Amino acid sequence: MEPKDLTNNQGFKGFTNENCPFLPCHSGVKREFNCLFCYCPLIAYECPGPYEVFTDANGVTRKDCSACALPHDGYQASWAFIQKWLAKPVVWDGHPQHERYMRKARLSSSQIPAPANEADDAKD
């Protein structure tokens, strides 16, 4: 068996379970649906994916990540996403999602600053 960092076979990075009765379980997936992270390993950690906070019947604060498609959107992309966030995990402390993790796509175009035109700066 080859080490995963030396192989050209990328099959370990994902699969799609076409027989799953819940597929598709998340909307917004544009690439192949990755079922490898059916139960996201980031559930106990900080992450940039959209989530809501709720308190369960036992009074425990939990994350509802049902609106998140990041660990499912493409085999390569979702593998890279999970690996990046597990490289330096920060334990989630039960708070609502930090503003710094909110995705830019959620912002309206009026809230996103216009990019500076480097060509204009070079002329000055």
C-alpha positions in Angstrom: 0.0 0.0 0.0 1.3 3.4 -1.0 1.3 6.4 1.4 -1.5 8.8 0.5 1.0 11.7 -0.1 2.8 9.6 -2.8 -0.1 8.0 -4.6 -1.8 9.4 -7.7 -5.0 7.6 -6.7 -7.3 10.2 -5.0 -10.1 7.8 -4.2 -9.6 8.2 -0.5 -10.7 11.8 -0.6 -14.4 11.1 -1.2 -17.3 9.0 -2.5 -21.0 9.5 -3.3 -23.4 7.0 -1.8 -26.0 6.9 -4.5 -28.1 4.4 -2.4 -28.5 6.7 0.6 -32.2 7.5 1.2 -31.2 11.0 2.4 -29.2 12.1 -0.7 -29.1 15.0 -1.4 -29.0 16.0 2.3 -27.5 19.4 1.7 -28.4 21.9 -1.0 -25.9 24.1 -2.9 -23.4 21.4 -3.8 -22.1 22.2 -7.3 -19.4 19.5 -7.7 -19.6 15.8 -7.0 -21.4 15.2 -3.7 -18.9 13.9 -1.1 -20.4 11.6 1.5 -17.1 10.9 3.2 -17.8 13.5 5.8 -21.5 12.6 6.4 -20.8 13.4 10.0 -18.5 16.3 9.9 -15.4 16.0 12.0 -15.6 19.8 12.6 -18.8 19.6 14.7 -16.8 20.1 17.9 -14.5 22.8 16.5 -14.6 26.3 15.1 -15.2 26.4 11.4 -16.3 28.9 8.7 -19.3 26.9 7.6 -22.7 28.4 8.3 -24.3 27.0 11.5 -27.0 27.8 14.0 -26.8 27.3 17.7 -29.5 25.5 19.7 -30.0 24.0 23.2 -31.0 20.3 23.3 -33.4 18.6 25.7 -30.6 18.1 28.2 -29.6 21.8 28.2 -26.5 21.2 26.1 -25.6 23.9 23.5 -25.1 22.3 20.1 -24.3 23.3 16.5 -26.9 22.8 13.7 -24.8 22.5 10.6 -27.6 21.4 8.3 -27.2 24.5 6.1 -23.4 23.8 5.5 -22.3 22.1 2.2 -18.5 22.8 2.6 -17.6 19.2 3.6 -19.7 17.8 0.7 -18.9 20.0 -2.3 -16.4 18.1 -4.4 -14.0 15.4 -3.4 -10.8 17.4 -3.7 -12.3 20.7 -2.3 -14.0 19.1 0.7 -11.0 17.0 1.6 -8.7 20.1 1.5 -11.3 22.1 3.6 -11.5 19.5 6.3 -7.7 18.9 6.4 -7.0 22.6 6.7 -9.4 23.1 9.6 -8.2 19.9 11.4 -4.6 20.9 11.1 -5.0 23.5 13.9 -8.4 22.8 15.5 -9.9 25.2 18.0 -12.5 23.7 20.2 -16.0 25.3 19.8 -17.1 26.9 23.0 -20.9 27.0 22.4 -21.1 30.6 21.1 -23.0 31.7 18.0 -20.8 31.9 14.8 -18.2 34.6 14.9 -18.6 37.4 12.4 -15.1 36.7 11.1 -16.2 33.3 9.9 -19.3 34.5 8.1 -18.9 33.9 4.4 -18.6 36.9 2.1 -21.4 35.5 0.0 -23.8 36.3 2.9 -23.0 40.0 2.6 -24.9 42.2 0.3 -22.9 43.8 -2.5 -23.3 47.2 -0.8 -21.4 45.9 2.2 -18.5 44.5 0.2 -15.9 47.3 -0.5 -15.0 47.8 -4.2 -11.5 46.3 -5.0 -8.8 48.9 -5.4 -7.7 49.2 -9.0 -3.9 48.6 -8.9 -3.5 49.9 -12.5 -4.8 53.3 -11.4 -2.4 53.3 -8.4 0.5 52.6 -10.6 -0.2 55.7 -12.8 0.1 58.1 -9.8 
